[in-house]
Amino acid sequence: MSSDEVDFTQGDSGASTTELAEAGRMKPGSLIMMKSEFPCKVTAFSTAKPGKHGSAKAMITAKDIFTDKQYDETFGTGDMIPRPIVSKMEVTAISVDDEGALCLMMPDDSLKEDLNLPTESHLSDVCNKIKAILDAGTKECLVTFQKWGEKEQVISVREGADQ
């Protein structure tokens, strides 16, 4: 490489998985990044009036959307805080193997086979229902999974039309 050539390497800032939102505008059900790394859904929100030395504060309690772990954090109401960009998709589950790997039919008719049944305890009823619907074989098994960055997880299931 000659001295006048410049080699640029593309870095991943992680910015594509979040957007900024004002802390004072959060409400239960809003998505927010807690502790700068956990994508969470707000479960409780309250504000404290401005004190002698500062601005109003927003006290936020939220649960991780993947693990259900609860976090508490306080922000200034005017603070711009990261919010995860989460996508959800409902697809048809075709089968599940003995290791818990799902075979899913995507909307473009391709197969997705890199997603497992959720292992978190708060989703155990979802696992059981998926297995029950697939074992019965009489109804279509529609699962919803959420995706944030590279992280994916099945979060709900419902019966579809008769097969």
N, C-alpha and C positions, 0 to 999 in steps of 0.2 A: 504494500500500500504506500503510495507516495505521500509526502508531507502535506499536500494540499487536499487530500481526500479525508473526509470525516466519516467515521463509522458510527452510526446511530443504532442503538438497540432499544427496542420498544419495551417499556416497563409497564407492569399492570398495577395501576394505582388502586384498583378495587372500586373506583368511582362508578362503574357501570352497574353495580349491585345496590347502590344507595342513591338517594336524592335528599336535598335539604328541606326541612320543614320547621316552622316556628314552634318552639316548645309550648308556648301559651295557647296554641290552637289545638293541641292534642285532646282527645276525648276517648272514653272507653270504646274499644274496638279499633282504634288507630294503630298502625304499625309504627314501630320505633326501634332504633338500635340502642340497647342498654349496655352500659359499661364499654361502649365503643365497639363491641364485637358480637353481641347476641341479638339476632332478629327477634323481636317480641311484639305481642299484642297488648295494648294498654288495658288494664283491668280496673284501675282507679286513678283518678286525677283530682288534685286539689291545688288551690293557690293560696299563697300568703301575701298579705298586703306589703307594700314597700316599707322597709324599716328606716331607722334613722340613718343608716349607712349604705343604702343600696336599693336595688330594684326589686320588684315583685318576684316571687319565686314560684315555680311550678313543681309540686311534688308528684312524681309519677311512679306507679306500681304497674309492672307488666310481667307477662309470662312468656317464656321462650316458646316460639311457635314449633320448634322441633322437639324439645325435651320437657316442656311444661314447667321448667324451673322458674321460680318467681324472683324478680329483681326490683329494688327500690332505688330511685335516683332523684336528685333535685337539680333543676336547671333554672336559669333566669328566664322569665316568661318571653323575653325578646330574643333569647338564644336561638340560633339556627342549628338544629341538630340533625344527624343523619337518620334517614328513614329507609328501611329495606324495600327494594323493589321485588315483590314476590309474585310469581305467576302461578295460577292454578289451572289444571286441566282435568277434565273427566274423560276417561277412556274405558274400554272394555277389557276386563281381565279374562284371559282364556284359560290359564292354568296356574298352579303353584306347585313347585317341586318339594321334595322332602327337606331341602335346606332352607326353604322359605323364599326362593327366587320366583318372582312373578313373571308371567308371560303376558304382555299387554298389547292390545291392538290399538295402534295410534290412529288419529283421524285420516292420515294419508295411506292407511292400510299397511304400513310397515309394522314390524314387531319390535317391541322394546323389551329386552330381557335383562337389563342391568339394574333393576329395582327390586328390593326385597320387601317382604312383609315388615311393617314397623316393629321394632323390638321394645320400644318405650312402654312402660306399664300403663300409661294413660290411654294408649291406643290398643290395648289387648282385646277389647270388645270388637274393634274394627277387624283385627286379624281373624277372630273367631267367626265373625259374620261372613268375611270373604270366603273362608274355608267351607262354611255351611252352604252358601249359595252355589259355589263351584261343585261341591259334593252332590247336592241335590240335582244339579244339571237341568232344572226345568225353567229357570229364568236367566236372563242376561245379568252378569255381574259387572256393575259400573263402579269403578273406583275413581276417587279424586286424589290427585297428588299435587303437592306444592313444590315449587322449585325456586331456590334463591342462590344465585351464583352456580356453583357446582353441586350444591346440596339439594337432594330430593327426598321426599318422604310421602308415603300414602297417608292421607288424613281422614278419609271417609269412604263409605261404600253404601250402595243402595241397589235394590233389585230393579232390573230393567224389564223389557218386554219378554213375553214367553219365547222360548227357543224352539 
